[in-house]
């Protein structure tokens, strides 16, 4: 199943035009979308298996679901810095950004320098990528040191006032996931949230207050023995 035209025809065959409206409701860019539920794209990805060459070809089509499929079948071991840069600059929808980060980018040796680079960018989706990488790392990279995540917290504090929807939600997500990783980082995430509140910036307040609600919840505190 390596023929790009055949794959696109398969995608079209499982599309639901009526689903496009639901995608719009979730803030997904449907300017070049078929309307396919993610579980159905995942099923197709399992049939195809890992295929880096096909992943790159699917990405170049520009179709929303083809790009999602590309993130599922790509081989992170073959992802280089040029691919990360190229795909990140192509992002126009939060779901593709998040899947590319979680399935591929965060597993590469480039993820830490890309956090610092992308989190300082001006473009909304490039900047989002930096913070999604933080969150995905906190969730999935079990061997990553506390020092890595401590180095991310000043960036979160600095950028919390960016009120663009897809940026602030990623900043908030990163802060929450770092704080949920372990008791040590929980304490530092709480401190970071309080530092954000001390900025007295209305745009930044939501990031901190929403994070504090979860980090101070009984579920999170009991998980860390607090």
C-alpha positions, 0 to 999 in steps of 0.5 A: 500500500505505497501508492499515494493516489490509492491512499488518497482514494482510500481516505476519500472512501472513509470520509464523512462530509457531515463530519466537517462541521464537527471538525470546525466546532473543535477549531480544526482548519477544514480548508483542505479536509475530507471529514474523517474521524481520527480512529478511522485514520488510525485504522488505515495507518495500522494497515499501512505500517511505518513508512517514512517515505510514504509519510513524507509524500502524504504530507506534501499533498497538503490534505488535512487527513493525509497529514494526520496519517503521515504523523501516524506512519512516520518513523521518528528514527528517520525524522531529521531537523529539516523535516521538523522545521518544514512541517512546523512551518506548514502547521495550520491546525492544532490537531496536526501540530499535536500529533506530529509532536507526540508521534514523531518530534518529541522522540527525536534528539532535536526536541529540546533545542526546538522547544527553546527555538519554537517557543520564542517564535512569532507564528502562532502554530510554530510557537504552539509547537514549542509548548506542545513539545514540552507537554508531550515530553512531560507525558511520554519521556519517562527518562527525561531529567527534572532539570529539562523541565525546570529549564522550560518553566521560565519560558512558560512564565515569560510567554504566558501573556500570549493570549492567542488561543492556540498558544495559550492553551498549549502553554497551559497544557505544558505547565499542567503536565510538568506539574503532574509529572512528579512531586518535585516538579509539582512544587515548581509548577505551582511556583511558576503559576504564582509568578505568572499571577504576580505579573498582574497581566489579565492575558496571563491570568487564565494560564495560571489559574486554570493550571492551579485548579488542576495542580491543586486538585485532590486527584493530583495532590494525592497522586504525589502524596501531598 
